[in-house]
């Protein structure tokens, strides 16, 4: 560690570090920050002299962050949060917001909730943009490392620094091509069919399959896909069955016949999930309130 004046460490350097670590490229970091590559290289050199670490090293034709840089980036996110709170006005004004909100959601939640959410957000904050990333099976680090500000999922991570609130729950229905077959009328009929289902990364089945497996009931899968949006293409023109949340009848499964399952099952809950650091953040509270205001418009079954 050098005797560099640490008072020279500022928000620009923290943002630079985060951008370089997350992008893994000087070029992309420069594009993200709206500066030249030479400016990024210069500021990165300044930051190296403060922390006494190379921060990035060559890897093939590119670069990769050092372990120290990864740890510093996590700290930098927290420091920037504190700076924002320090500089924010007492009264929150969404019309002054300018930037990108990142929300993690899989295709069911994404298509159902996020288009109407964006419309509501931009009514009062027209300079806000929304970035959507897949949640797969969410983990706490997604929120700790600020890869997103909010996760929408039926599976909140089990961690003391992660908060969640139930948005709604939905019942499962069985979808099928009515020109090819009738709805299953019994458990035996249901299990005699071939099925299409969703298998999330990393190999996480739907809650209903976990529930059926606990009862010793196993479906026979003809195809597994990474999201509900891909299922209709396999079901149409076939005798396959697909078991999915009923709200998809108004979305991805529109046009397919659907019916009650021929046996009782638990309902699918849906939560919004965020990090403890945002508990009292007025901008984040505004985001959560806007998401909750979308729920009454849904045709919940």
C-alpha positions in Angstrom: 0.0 0.0 0.0 1.4 3.4 -1.0 1.1 6.7 0.9 -1.3 8.0 -1.7 -3.8 10.7 -0.4 -6.9 8.6 0.2 -9.1 11.7 0.2 -8.7 11.5 -3.6 -11.0 8.4 -3.6 -14.4 9.5 -4.9 -17.6 8.3 -6.4 -16.2 8.3 -9.9 -13.5 5.9 -9.0 -16.0 3.6 -7.2 -18.2 3.6 -10.3 -15.2 2.9 -12.5 -14.2 -0.1 -10.4 -17.7 -1.6 -10.5 -18.0 -1.0 -14.2 -14.6 -2.7 -15.0 -15.3 -5.6 -12.7 -18.8 -6.2 -14.0 -18.0 -5.7 -17.7 -14.6 -7.5 -17.7 -13.5 -5.1 -20.4 -11.9 -1.6 -20.5 -13.8 -0.9 -23.7 -17.2 -1.9 -22.4 -16.6 -0.1 -19.1 -15.8 3.1 -21.0 -19.0 2.7 -23.1 -21.0 2.2 -19.9 -19.5 5.2 -18.2 -19.6 7.4 -21.3 -15.9 8.2 -21.2 -12.9 7.3 -23.4 -10.8 4.1 -22.9 -7.8 6.2 -22.1 -9.8 7.9 -19.3 -10.7 4.5 -17.8 -7.1 3.4 -18.0 -5.9 6.6 -16.3 -8.4 6.4 -13.5 -7.8 2.6 -13.1 -4.1 3.4 -12.6 -5.0 6.0 -10.0 -7.1 3.5 -8.2 -4.3 0.9 -8.3 -2.0 3.3 -6.5 -4.6 3.8 -3.7 -5.4 0.1 -3.1 -2.0 -1.4 -3.9 -3.5 -4.1 -6.2 -3.4 -4.6 -10.0 -7.2 -4.9 -10.0 -7.3 -6.6 -13.4 -5.0 -9.1 -15.1 -4.8 -10.5 -18.6 -6.8 -13.6 -19.4 -6.6 -14.8 -22.9 -7.4 -11.9 -25.2 -9.3 -10.1 -22.4 -8.9 -9.2 -18.8 -10.3 -10.5 -15.5 -10.7 -8.9 -12.2 -8.5 -10.0 -9.3 -10.0 -11.4 -6.1 -9.1 -8.2 -4.4 -11.0 -6.2 -7.0 -14.1 -8.4 -6.7 -14.1 -7.7 -2.9 -13.5 -4.0 -3.4 -16.4 -3.8 -5.9 -18.7 -5.2 -3.3 -17.6 -2.5 -0.8 -17.8 0.1 -3.5 -21.5 -0.7 -4.1 -22.3 -0.1 -0.4 -20.2 3.1 -0.3 -22.1 4.5 -3.4 -25.4 3.7 -1.7 -24.3 5.7 1.3 -23.2 8.6 -0.9 -26.6 8.6 -2.6 -28.4 8.7 0.7 -26.1 11.5 1.9 -26.8 13.6 -1.1 -30.5 12.9 -1.4 -33.1 15.5 -0.5 -35.5 14.9 2.4 -38.5 14.8 0.1 -38.4 12.1 -2.6 -39.3 13.4 -6.1 -39.6 10.6 -8.7 -39.6 13.2 -11.6 -36.0 13.8 -10.8 -35.0 10.1 -11.2 -32.7 9.3 -14.1 -31.2 5.9 -14.6 -31.8 2.2 -15.0 -33.7 -0.1 -12.7 -32.6 -3.8 -13.0 -35.2 -6.4 -12.0 -34.6 -10.2 -12.1 -37.6 -12.2 -13.2 -38.3 -15.4 -15.2 -40.6 -15.3 -18.2 -43.9 -15.8 -16.2 -43.3 -12.9 -13.9 -41.6 -10.8 -16.5 -44.4 -10.9 -19.0 -47.2 -10.7 -16.4 -45.9 -7.8 -14.2 -43.1 -5.8 -15.8 -44.8 -4.2 -18.9 -47.6 -2.6 -16.7 -45.0 -1.8 -14.0 -42.8 0.1 -16.6 -45.8 2.0 -17.8 -46.6 3.1 -14.2 -43.0 4.0 -13.4 -42.6 6.2 -16.5 -45.8 8.2 -15.8 -44.0 9.9 -12.9 -40.4 9.2 -13.8 -40.2 9.5 -17.6 -36.4 9.3 -17.6 -36.3 5.9 -15.9 -35.4 2.8 -17.9 -35.9 -0.8 -17.0 -33.5 -3.7 -17.5 -34.8 -7.2 -17.1 -32.5 -10.2 -16.3 -33.4 -13.8 -15.7 -33.7 -14.8 -12.1 -33.5 -18.6 -12.7 -33.3 -19.9 -9.1 -32.4 -16.6 -7.3 -29.6 -16.3 -4.7 -28.9 -13.7 -2.2 -25.7 -12.5 -4.0 -27.8 -11.2 -6.9 -29.0 -8.5 -4.5 -26.0 -8.2 -2.3 -23.8 -7.4 -5.3 -26.4 -5.1 -6.8 -26.7 -7.1 -10.0 -30.4 -6.2 -9.6 -32.4 -4.0 -7.3 -35.4 -6.3 -7.1 -36.2 -10.0 -7.7 -39.6 -11.4 -8.4 -39.8 -15.1 -7.7 -41.7 -17.8 -5.9 -38.5 -18.7 -4.0 -37.0 -16.0 -1.8 -33.4 -16.8 -0.8 -33.0 -17.8 2.8 -30.7 -15.1 4.2 -31.0 -12.6 7.1 -30.1 -9.6 4.9 -32.8 -10.4 2.3 -36.3 -9.1 2.6 -39.4 -10.2 0.8 -43.2 -9.6 0.5 -45.9 -11.8 -1.0 -47.5 -10.2 -4.1 -50.1 -12.8 -5.0 -50.6 -16.6 -5.4 -51.9 -18.5 -8.4 -53.4 -21.9 -9.0 -51.9 -24.4 -11.4 -53.9 -25.6 -14.4 -53.3 -28.2 -17.1 -52.9 -26.9 -20.6 -53.4 -28.9 -23.8 -54.3 -28.7 -27.5 -58.1 -29.2 -27.6 -57.9 -30.3 -31.2 -55.7 -33.3 -30.3 -57.0 -34.5 -27.0 -59.4 -33.9 -24.1 -58.6 -32.7 -20.6 -57.4 -35.4 -18.2 -60.3 -36.4 -15.9 -58.3 -38.4 -13.3 -54.9 -38.8 -11.9 -54.4 -42.0 -13.9 -55.3 -40.2 -17.1 -53.0 -37.3 -16.2 -50.0 -39.7 -15.5 -50.7 -41.7 -18.6 -49.9 -38.7 -20.8 -46.5 -37.3 -21.8 -45.7 -33.9 -20.4 -43.9 -30.7 -21.3 -42.4 -28.8 -18.3 -40.0 -26.1 -17.2 -36.6 -26.9 -15.6 -34.8 -23.8 -14.4 -31.0 -23.4 -14.1 -29.4 -25.2 -12.3 -31.8 -28.2 -12.8 -34.5 -26.8 -10.5 -37.9 -28.3 -11.1 -41.3 -26.6 -10.7 -42.7 -26.5 -7.2 -45.6 -28.8 -8.3 -43.1 -31.5 -9.4 -41.5 -31.4 -6.0 -44.9 -31.6 -4.3 -45.9 -34.6 -6.5 -42.6 -36.3 -5.9 -43.2 -36.1 -2.2 -46.4 -38.0 -2.8 -44.6 -40.6 -4.9 -46.3 -39.2 -8.1 -43.9 -38.8 -11.1 -44.8 -37.3 -14.4 -43.3 -38.6 -17.7 -41.6 -35.7 -19.5 -41.3 -35.6 -23.3 -39.6 -32.3 -23.2 -38.1 -29.8 -20.6 -37.5 -26.1 -21.5 -35.9 -23.2 -19.5 -39.1 -21.1 -19.4 -42.9 -21.2 -19.8 -42.7 -19.2 -23.0 -41.3 -22.2 -24.9 -44.0 -24.7 -23.9 -46.8 -23.8 -26.3 -44.8 -24.6 -29.4 -44.4 -28.2 -28.1 -48.0 -28.6 -26.9 -49.7 -27.3 -30.1 -50.4 -30.1 -32.5 -49.6 -32.8 -30.0 -51.2 -34.7 -27.2 -48.7 -33.4 -24.6 -50.0 -31.9 -21.3 -48.3 -28.9 -19.6 -49.0 -27.9 -16.0 -48.5 -24.2 -15.4 -49.8 -21.2 -13.4 -53.3 -20.4 -14.5 -52.5 -16.7 -15.2 -50.5 -17.9 -18.2 -53.9 -18.5 -19.9 -53.9 -14.7 -20.5 -50.2 -14.7 -21.6 -47.9 -17.3 -23.1 -50.5 -20.1 -23.1 -53.2 -18.0 -24.8 -55.0 -20.1 -27.4 -54.4 -23.5 -25.6 -57.3 -25.3 -23.9 -56.9 -25.5 -20.1 -58.7 -27.2 -17.2 -58.4 -27.8 -13.5 -55.9 -30.4 -12.4 -57.7 -33.7 -11.6 -56.1 -33.7 -8.1 -55.6 -31.1 -5.4 -52.3 -29.1 -5.3 -50.8 -26.2 -3.4 -51.0 -22.7 -5.0 -47.9 -21.0 -6.4 -46.8 -17.9 -4.3 -45.1 -15.0 -5.8 -42.8 -12.6 -3.9 -40.9 -9.4 -4.5 -37.4 -9.7 -2.9 -34.9 -7.0 -2.1 -31.8 -6.3 0.0 -31.9 -4.9 3.5 -29.9 -1.9 2.4 -33.0 -0.6 0.5 -35.4 -1.0 3.4 -35.7 2.8 4.0 -34.6 4.0 0.5 -37.5 6.2 -0.7 -36.8 5.5 -4.4 -36.8 1.7 -3.8 -40.0 2.1 -1.7 -41.6 3.9 -4.6 -40.6 1.0 -6.9 -42.1 -1.6 -4.6 -45.3 0.4 -4.2 -45.6 0.7 -7.9 -45.2 -3.1 -8.3 -47.8 -3.8 -5.7 -50.2 -1.4 -7.5 -50.1 -3.7 -10.6 -51.4 -6.7 -8.7 -55.1 -5.6 -8.6 -55.2 -5.5 -12.4 -54.4 -9.2 -12.7 -57.1 -11.8 -13.4 -56.1 -13.9 -10.4 -57.7 -17.3 -10.2 
